Amino acid sequence: MLGLCYTWALKGKPLRVKSRFPSKGGLNLIGAWVIFGNEAKLFYRELEGNCNSVQVLKFLEALILTRQKVNQLMTIVLDNASFHRAIIIREKAATWEKSNVFLRFIPAYCPELNYIENIWRKIKGFLMPRRYYNSVDELRAALLIALNTLGSVCL
């Protein structure tokens, strides 16, 4: 992310800064860094609007289907976001445990333990050009190039 910067403007004339996406918003992704033996892969999904528990549930269900064997052990590490700890996720977790899928949560206020944050930082800081995007479509195109560079899989 670019640092804070300053500029000059004529006295009495406020500086107008163009907004990136004034009415269309931006892009939100949900992702998982999955380790299969000696291999690792990024799975992701573009979200409609902001992240919520229903979208998290759908993503987790799709992620569980990526297991190579039906009852293969899978541990999913989540942070403490409210949509990760929602009732519908906890209810489903009890069912998933019967098929060897376990949810674990990192301690509160420990983002350094959340490995996916390192992946997002790499995408934003190194794989995507640091520039102004004129539209959400331009941003999406640059993001897809970065995700493809990592060999990621859309769920």
N, C-alpha and C positions, 0 to 999 in steps of 0.2 A: 504494500500500500504506500502511496506517495505521502510524504510528510506535509505538514501545514506550511503554507506559503503566504506571502503578503504581496500587495500591489498598491499602486497609487491611483487615485481618482481625483477629478476636479472637485474642489470644495463646493458643497451644496448640491452636487450631482451624484446621487447614489450609484454605486457600481452594480450593474445587473449581471449576474452569473447564470449562464444557460444551464438548466437542469438536464441531466442525462436523459431521463425518461419521464417527462412531466406527468403523463397520465397513464402510462402503460406499465409502470413498475420495473422490476428487474428480473433476475432469474434466481430461483432457489433450487438447490439440489439436496438430496439425501444420499448418503453413500456408506459403503462398508468395505473395509480392507480385509479380504478373506485370504487365509493361509491354508493351502492344501499341501500338506507334506513340505516339500522344498520349494513350492511355488506360491506366489502371492498375486492376487488380482483385485482390482478396484471394481466394485459393482456400484452403479448409481442409478438414480431416477430423477428426472426433472419434476418438480412439484408445481401443482396449480396453486398459485397464491402462496401464503405462508404455510409453514410446516404445522401439522396438527396430528393428533393421535390416530385418526383414521388413516392418514397417509402413511404414518410410521407403521401401522399394523399391516397395511397392504404391501409395503416394502419388505417388512420382515417375513411375511408369508412367501413372497417371491424369492427372497434370499434363501429361505429354508429349502426351497425346491432345487437349489443348486447343489445340494449334497450329492455326492457320487453314489452313496448307498442309502437306502430308506432309513435305517436306524443308526446311521453314522453319527458319532458324537459331534455336536456343534455347540460352541460357546460364543455367545454374542455379547460383546462388551459395549455398554451404553454409558453416556454421561447422565447427569441428573436433571436433564430438561424435563419440564412438567409433562410434555407429550410422550416422553419415554416411560414415565411412571404412571400413566393414566390407567384408569380402572380397566378399560378394554384390553390394554396390553397385559396387565397383571392376570386377568382372567384367562387370556389365551396362553400365557406363560405356563400355567398349571397344566394345560393340555399338551403343550410342546414338550414339557419335561418327560412325559410318558414315551415320547419318541426320541429321547436323547438330545433335545435342544434346550440349552440353559441360558438364561439372561443373567448377566452380572453387571454391576454398576461400579464405576470408578468413584473414589471418594469425592465429596463435594469440594469445589474450588481447587481442583487439580487438573486443569486443562492440559498440562504437560504429559499426563498419563494417557490422554486420548490421542492415539496414533493417527486417526483420520484427520485431525487438525493439521498435522505435518503435511499430509497429502494435499489438503486444501491450500495451505500456504505455498507449497511448491507450484501448484497450478496457478495461483494468483500472482505469485512473485516472479516466477521464472518461465513458465510455459506459455503464458498469455502475454501478448505485447502490452506494455504499460502505455495505454493511450486512451483517448476519448472515443467511445463508440457512438455513432450517430443514431443507432436504433437497437432495439432488443435483438433483432435478427442478426445484426453484425456481431453483437456480444455473443449470441448463441453459436455462431459460426466459429468464432475464435475459441470459445469454450470447448466445442466439439473437437477441434484440432488438438487442443491440449489433452483432452480425455483420450483421444485415439493414440496420442503419443505414448501414453501410459499403458495402452493395451486394455483399457477399461471396457466393461460390459454394461450395456443399458438393460435394466430389468423392466 
